[in-house]
Amino acid sequence: MNIKTRITELLGIRYPIVQAGMSWASSSALLAGTVSKAGGLGVIAAGPMRPNDLRCAIHEVRQITDQPFAVNVALYNKRAAEHLDIVLEERVPILIASQGGPKEHLPRFKQAGVKWIHVVGHPDHARKAQAAGVDALIVVGTEAGGHPPPNGTSTLVMVRLIAQAVDIPIIAGGGVVDGAGVAAMLCLGADAVQMGTRFLLTPEASLHPAYKQKVLEAGIGGTTLVGPRSLPIRAVRNEFTQQYEVAELAGQPGEELNAIFGSSSLKMAALEGNIEQGKVEAGQGAALIDELVPAAELVERIVQETCDAMEQLWTKRG
Ligand SMILES: Cc1cc2nc3c(=O)[nH]c(=O)nc-3n(C[C@H](O)[C@H](O)[C@H](O)COP(=O)(O)O)c2cc1C
């Protein structure tokens, strides 16, 4: 089966399926390597990684597969400069950059032939990134796990807005967990999808088992947005999110809220399994997932579902 799009052509991958960069969950080689080997785009999330660990993970991915893969670098991260240097030195073919402007870094990446995919959360930022010369965009709506756009716009609206705003290829997500979701994104004008929460629930994701179980159990309304309005996170409801929301409702001052937010971390939940005080970041799509599926099987399954969904569309029209 083949689904050719501008993204599969640009990146040299078989399927228009990107495994989202997820701190801790994909901050190692196994998930990224497995997804790339299966025909999608695997992404190592550099966020929490020490430089040498990132280098080793890149080498390990290359032992798993010779297919293209990407590294995700958050440009505000204190180690961003080192992470970017490693991407160049190790000749990683694709960089996914989030949370910062691309302009100052782009020339040396272009010169090295690295494809630069930029994460945006507003049509204005999408136009700016296009004008700066990035190769493609990643767009997610408020359904997404991790850091959805602060404007609260849904995937349905955000993807459509950005598809209309730019000419370069876009990778869309936030709430996409199956082939029906992929088909929907393609209909909205996307050239590929990015899935985080779905790939988080695979044996290959590098997360404490209690974290995966907590996400599996999340149903409708099981996640919530917490944190500063300018950079909220979407996480599964737990003691931490409840404490934050109670304090917010009581009108506690910003410092108090920041202290509660800062007392919890993704690492506590992801590494240590502290799923009540830690940040169990996941998207609304968790409500649609009820099992762990091996990553390679998942890629195949989603491709099949996408083709079925598209075929059904035509059948329903008669
Ligand atoms: C546990 C977790 C960690 C994440 N870490 C990062 C990260 O390090 N960098 C980043 O750009 N996005 C991060 N994200 C956001 C994802 O890349 C992606 O945009 C999001 O998961 C897509 O929405 P979905 O979860 O509904 O599929 C994270 C998401 C999750 C769930």
The ligand as an ORCA input file, in Angstrom:
! r2SCAN-3c Opt
* xyz 0 1
  C       4.342     12.852     26.744
  C       4.483     13.913     25.688
  C       5.686     14.578     25.549
  C       5.854     15.556     24.549
  N       7.072     16.148     24.397
  C       7.270     17.012     23.364
  C       8.571     17.534     23.105
  O       9.557     17.199     23.778
  N       8.710     18.396     22.072
  C       7.638     18.764     21.272
  O       7.833     19.554     20.319
  N       6.396     18.287     21.491
  C       6.202     17.405     22.513
  N       4.962     16.835     22.690
  C       3.869     17.141     21.731
  C       3.883     16.126     20.577
  O       5.027     16.312     19.788
  C       2.647     16.224     19.657
  O       2.503     17.535     19.166
  C       1.340     15.809     20.318
  O       1.521     14.657     21.106
  C       0.310     15.521     19.223
  O      -0.973     15.356     19.757
  P      -1.567     13.913     20.213
  O      -0.893     13.613     21.515
  O      -3.016     14.191     20.349
  O      -1.232     12.929     19.150
  C       4.769     15.877     23.693
  C       3.557     15.185     23.844
  C       3.401     14.208     24.802
  C       2.106     13.469     24.901
*
